[in-house]
Amino acid sequence: MSETGKAVLVKEGITPLDALRMYTDYAARTTFEEKVKGSITPG
C-alpha cells in the first residue's frame, strides 16, 4: 500500500491465504517444526 492507501505493484501481490501460510505453515517448515506448530486446525 502506498501512503495514499492505493495498492502498489498489484501483479506482485499474494493472496490472503498465501500470506497466512507464510506466517504459519511455511515458517514452521523452515525451522523443521511443522509437526508441533504452524497450522491452524481444529482440535
N, CA, C and O atoms as CSV, one atom per row, in Angstrom:
chain,resi,resn,atom,element,x,y,z
A,1,MET,N,N,0.833,-1.171,0.000
A,1,MET,CA,C,0.000,0.000,0.000
A,1,MET,C,C,0.885,1.244,0.000
A,1,MET,O,O,1.958,1.288,0.602
A,2,SER,N,N,0.392,2.222,-0.687
A,2,SER,CA,C,1.108,3.487,-0.701
A,2,SER,C,C,0.617,4.359,0.449
A,2,SER,O,O,-0.285,3.975,1.193
A,3,GLU,N,N,1.214,5.518,0.584
A,3,GLU,CA,C,0.793,6.445,1.635
A,3,GLU,C,C,-0.643,6.908,1.439
A,3,GLU,O,O,-1.308,7.301,2.397
A,4,THR,N,N,-1.122,6.861,0.200
A,4,THR,CA,C,-2.495,7.289,-0.075
A,4,THR,C,C,-3.498,6.155,0.091
A,4,THR,O,O,-4.703,6.374,-0.033
A,5,GLY,N,N,-3.016,4.949,0.369
A,5,GLY,CA,C,-3.906,3.816,0.570
A,5,GLY,C,C,-4.177,2.997,-0.673
A,5,GLY,O,O,-4.942,2.034,-0.628
A,6,LYS,N,N,-3.561,3.368,-1.785
A,6,LYS,CA,C,-3.756,2.610,-3.021
A,6,LYS,C,C,-2.762,1.454,-3.089
A,6,LYS,O,O,-1.642,1.541,-2.586
A,7,ALA,N,N,-3.201,0.376,-3.721
A,7,ALA,CA,C,-2.340,-0.793,-3.876
A,7,ALA,C,C,-1.201,-0.485,-4.841
A,7,ALA,O,O,-1.394,0.188,-5.854
A,8,VAL,N,N,-0.030,-0.977,-4.519
A,8,VAL,CA,C,1.156,-0.782,-5.344
A,8,VAL,C,C,1.622,-2.149,-5.826
A,8,VAL,O,O,1.630,-3.107,-5.053
A,9,LEU,N,N,2.003,-2.249,-7.075
A,9,LEU,CA,C,2.502,-3.495,-7.653
A,9,LEU,C,C,1.535,-4.654,-7.429
A,9,LEU,O,O,1.915,-5.693,-6.889
A,10,VAL,N,N,0.312,-4.472,-7.837
A,10,VAL,CA,C,-0.725,-5.483,-7.648
A,10,VAL,C,C,-0.318,-6.811,-8.269
A,10,VAL,O,O,-0.635,-7.869,-7.725
A,11,LYS,N,N,0.378,-6.773,-9.397
A,11,LYS,CA,C,0.819,-8.008,-10.056
A,11,LYS,C,C,1.766,-8.813,-9.177
A,11,LYS,O,O,1.868,-10.030,-9.335
A,12,GLU,N,N,2.450,-8.162,-8.267
A,12,GLU,CA,C,3.406,-8.827,-7.385
A,12,GLU,C,C,2.766,-9.275,-6.072
A,12,GLU,O,O,3.451,-9.811,-5.201
A,13,GLY,N,N,1.482,-9.061,-5.927
A,13,GLY,CA,C,0.804,-9.358,-4.672
A,13,GLY,C,C,0.604,-10.843,-4.420
A,13,GLY,O,O,0.826,-11.678,-5.296
A,14,ILE,N,N,0.177,-11.152,-3.197
A,14,ILE,CA,C,-0.122,-12.526,-2.812
A,14,ILE,C,C,-1.548,-12.577,-2.289
A,14,ILE,O,O,-2.118,-11.554,-1.909
A,15,THR,N,N,-2.108,-13.751,-2.272
A,15,THR,CA,C,-3.471,-13.908,-1.774
A,15,THR,C,C,-3.461,-13.897,-0.244
A,15,THR,O,O,-2.424,-14.152,0.368
A,16,PRO,N,N,-4.597,-13.605,0.374
A,16,PRO,CA,C,-4.662,-13.672,1.833
A,16,PRO,C,C,-4.294,-15.057,2.363
A,16,PRO,O,O,-3.655,-15.169,3.409
A,17,LEU,N,N,-4.690,-16.105,1.653
A,17,LEU,CA,C,-4.351,-17.461,2.086
A,17,LEU,C,C,-2.843,-17.691,2.049
A,17,LEU,O,O,-2.285,-18.287,2.970
A,18,ASP,N,N,-2.185,-17.225,0.996
A,18,ASP,CA,C,-0.728,-17.357,0.921
A,18,ASP,C,C,-0.048,-16.577,2.043
A,18,ASP,O,O,0.939,-17.045,2.611
A,19,ALA,N,N,-0.562,-15.404,2.363
A,19,ALA,CA,C,0.010,-14.612,3.458
A,19,ALA,C,C,-0.114,-15.351,4.777
A,19,ALA,O,O,0.828,-15.371,5.569
A,20,LEU,N,N,-1.265,-15.956,5.019
A,20,LEU,CA,C,-1.467,-16.715,6.247
A,20,LEU,C,C,-0.506,-17.894,6.322
A,20,LEU,O,O,0.076,-18.165,7.372
A,21,ARG,N,N,-0.347,-18.585,5.214
A,21,ARG,CA,C,0.566,-19.733,5.183
A,21,ARG,C,C,2.016,-19.315,5.395
A,21,ARG,O,O,2.788,-20.044,6.019
A,22,MET,N,N,2.390,-18.147,4.881
A,22,MET,CA,C,3.763,-17.675,5.052
A,22,MET,C,C,4.105,-17.483,6.526
A,22,MET,O,O,5.233,-17.744,6.943
A,23,TYR,N,N,3.136,-17.029,7.310
A,23,TYR,CA,C,3.393,-16.759,8.725
A,23,TYR,C,C,3.122,-17.950,9.626
A,23,TYR,O,O,3.442,-17.902,10.814
A,24,THR,N,N,2.546,-19.006,9.099
A,24,THR,CA,C,2.218,-20.161,9.937
A,24,THR,C,C,2.929,-21.406,9.425
A,24,THR,O,O,4.015,-21.746,9.894
A,25,ASP,N,N,2.321,-22.073,8.476
A,25,ASP,CA,C,2.824,-23.356,7.979
A,25,ASP,C,C,4.234,-23.256,7.409
A,25,ASP,O,O,5.110,-24.033,7.788
A,26,TYR,N,N,4.461,-22.315,6.510
A,26,TYR,CA,C,5.770,-22.228,5.863
A,26,TYR,C,C,6.853,-21.819,6.852
A,26,TYR,O,O,7.988,-22.285,6.746
A,27,ALA,N,N,6.529,-20.964,7.803
A,27,ALA,CA,C,7.508,-20.562,8.817
A,27,ALA,C,C,7.910,-21.759,9.676
A,27,ALA,O,O,9.085,-21.919,10.008
A,28,ALA,N,N,6.949,-22.594,10.035
A,28,ALA,CA,C,7.261,-23.785,10.828
A,28,ALA,C,C,8.125,-24.759,10.029
A,28,ALA,O,O,9.008,-25.410,10.589
A,29,ARG,N,N,7.878,-24.860,8.750
A,29,ARG,CA,C,8.679,-25.771,7.918
A,29,ARG,C,C,10.134,-25.331,7.837
A,29,ARG,O,O,11.034,-26.172,7.802
A,30,THR,N,N,10.374,-24.030,7.809
A,30,THR,CA,C,11.758,-23.559,7.682
A,30,THR,C,C,12.591,-23.890,8.907
A,30,THR,O,O,13.817,-23.953,8.823
A,31,THR,N,N,11.938,-24.103,10.048
A,31,THR,CA,C,12.662,-24.466,11.271
A,31,THR,C,C,12.447,-25.931,11.639
A,31,THR,O,O,12.773,-26.352,12.749
A,32,PHE,N,N,11.897,-26.704,10.704
A,32,PHE,CA,C,11.654,-28.142,10.885
A,32,PHE,C,C,10.757,-28.432,12.088
A,32,PHE,O,O,10.947,-29.431,12.781
A,33,GLU,N,N,9.775,-27.554,12.334
A,33,GLU,CA,C,8.858,-27.725,13.458
A,33,GLU,C,C,7.414,-27.919,12.999
A,33,GLU,O,O,6.481,-27.655,13.758
A,34,GLU,N,N,7.226,-28.377,11.764
A,34,GLU,CA,C,5.876,-28.487,11.212
A,34,GLU,C,C,4.999,-29.498,11.937
A,34,GLU,O,O,3.776,-29.448,11.809
A,35,LYS,N,N,5.593,-30.411,12.691
A,35,LYS,CA,C,4.787,-31.397,13.427
A,35,LYS,C,C,4.234,-30.835,14.728
A,35,LYS,O,O,3.276,-31.381,15.274
A,36,VAL,N,N,4.820,-29.754,15.236
A,36,VAL,CA,C,4.381,-29.210,16.521
A,36,VAL,C,C,3.799,-27.806,16.436
A,36,VAL,O,O,3.122,-27.369,17.365
A,37,LYS,N,N,4.044,-27.099,15.357
A,37,LYS,CA,C,3.482,-25.760,15.216
A,37,LYS,C,C,3.333,-25.405,13.752
A,37,LYS,O,O,3.900,-26.063,12.879
A,38,GLY,N,N,2.573,-24.370,13.494
A,38,GLY,CA,C,2.469,-23.860,12.143
A,38,GLY,C,C,1.121,-23.966,11.492
A,38,GLY,O,O,0.827,-23.183,10.588
A,39,SER,N,N,0.276,-24.902,11.904
A,39,SER,CA,C,-1.022,-25.000,11.235
A,39,SER,C,C,-2.128,-24.513,12.158
A,39,SER,O,O,-2.040,-24.625,13.380
A,40,ILE,N,N,-3.152,-23.978,11.550
A,40,ILE,CA,C,-4.328,-23.553,12.290
A,40,ILE,C,C,-5.426,-24.547,11.947
A,40,ILE,O,O,-6.061,-24.452,10.897
A,41,THR,N,N,-5.639,-25.492,12.836
A,41,THR,CA,C,-6.620,-26.549,12.600
A,41,THR,C,C,-7.460,-26.762,13.853
A,41,THR,O,O,-7.011,-26.451,14.956
A,42,PRO,N,N,-8.665,-27.286,13.699
A,42,PRO,CA,C,-9.483,-27.568,14.872
A,42,PRO,C,C,-8.844,-28.645,15.743
A,42,PRO,O,O,-8.213,-29.576,15.242
A,43,GLY,N,N,-9.017,-28.505,17.028
A,43,GLY,CA,C,-8.546,-29.526,17.961
A,43,GLY,C,C,-7.182,-29.274,18.401
A,43,GLY,O,O,-6.635,-30.044,19.191
